[in-house]
């Protein structure tokens, strides 16, 4: 049986060294506040899995959700400003 996969002799894909590029690291750094807020929300939700949510738990989750929304808003504004080329 013949192989249908052909490998190009020269390809940019062959230059991949397994490490993230500077652009990918910058994107992760830009998104880090949102990532941390989402992790905090997940932690707050996990704490209420094995027991009924008390008023304190509900407030904690609500506050963390507000932080996630604020982080998403800030990220959207920063990305929009970067794409527009202007300062915020």
C-alpha positions as CSV (number, residue, x, y, z in Angstrom):
1,X,0.0,0.0,0.0
2,X,1.3,3.4,-0.9
3,X,1.5,6.2,1.6
4,X,-0.6,9.2,0.7
5,X,1.4,11.5,3.0
6,X,4.1,13.6,1.4
7,X,6.6,15.6,3.3
8,X,7.9,18.8,1.8
9,X,11.6,19.1,1.5
10,X,11.6,22.6,3.0
11,X,8.8,23.8,5.3
12,X,8.3,26.4,8.0
13,X,6.6,23.6,10.0
14,X,9.9,21.7,10.3
15,X,11.5,24.7,12.1
16,X,9.2,24.3,15.2
17,X,11.3,23.8,18.2
18,X,8.5,23.1,20.7
19,X,8.8,26.5,22.5
20,X,6.1,29.2,22.3
21,X,7.0,32.2,20.2
22,X,7.4,35.7,21.6
23,X,4.0,36.7,20.2
24,X,2.3,33.7,21.9
25,X,4.0,34.6,25.2
26,X,2.8,38.2,24.8
27,X,-0.7,37.0,24.2
28,X,-0.7,34.8,27.3
29,X,0.7,37.7,29.3
30,X,-2.1,40.0,28.0
31,X,-4.7,37.4,29.0
32,X,-3.2,36.5,32.4
33,X,-5.6,38.7,34.5
34,X,-8.6,37.1,32.9
35,X,-7.1,33.6,33.3
36,X,-6.4,34.2,37.0
37,X,-10.0,35.6,37.6
38,X,-11.5,32.5,35.9
39,X,-9.3,30.2,38.1
40,X,-10.5,32.1,41.1
41,X,-14.1,31.6,40.0
42,X,-13.6,27.9,39.5
43,X,-12.1,27.6,42.9
44,X,-15.1,29.4,44.5
45,X,-17.5,27.1,42.6
46,X,-15.5,23.9,43.6
47,X,-15.8,24.9,47.3
48,X,-19.6,24.7,47.0
49,X,-19.8,21.3,45.3
50,X,-20.0,19.1,48.3
51,X,-22.3,21.3,50.4
52,X,-25.2,23.6,50.0
53,X,-24.1,27.2,49.1
54,X,-24.3,29.5,52.1
55,X,-24.9,33.2,51.8
56,X,-21.2,33.9,52.1
57,X,-20.5,31.4,49.3
58,X,-23.1,33.1,47.1
59,X,-21.5,36.5,47.7
60,X,-18.0,35.2,47.1
61,X,-19.1,33.7,43.8
62,X,-20.9,36.9,42.8
63,X,-17.8,39.0,43.6
64,X,-15.6,36.7,41.6
65,X,-18.0,36.7,38.7
66,X,-17.8,40.4,38.7
67,X,-14.0,40.3,38.6
68,X,-14.2,37.9,35.6
69,X,-16.5,40.3,33.8
70,X,-14.3,43.2,34.6
71,X,-11.2,41.3,33.4
72,X,-12.9,40.4,30.1
73,X,-13.9,44.0,29.7
74,X,-10.4,45.2,30.3
75,X,-8.9,42.6,28.0
76,X,-11.4,43.6,25.2
77,X,-10.6,47.2,25.6
78,X,-6.8,46.6,25.6
79,X,-7.0,44.3,22.5
80,X,-9.2,46.9,20.8
81,X,-6.8,49.7,21.5
82,X,-3.9,47.6,20.3
83,X,-5.6,46.8,17.0
84,X,-6.7,50.4,16.5
85,X,-3.1,51.5,17.1
86,X,-4.1,54.1,19.6
87,X,-3.7,54.5,23.3
88,X,-6.5,53.9,25.6
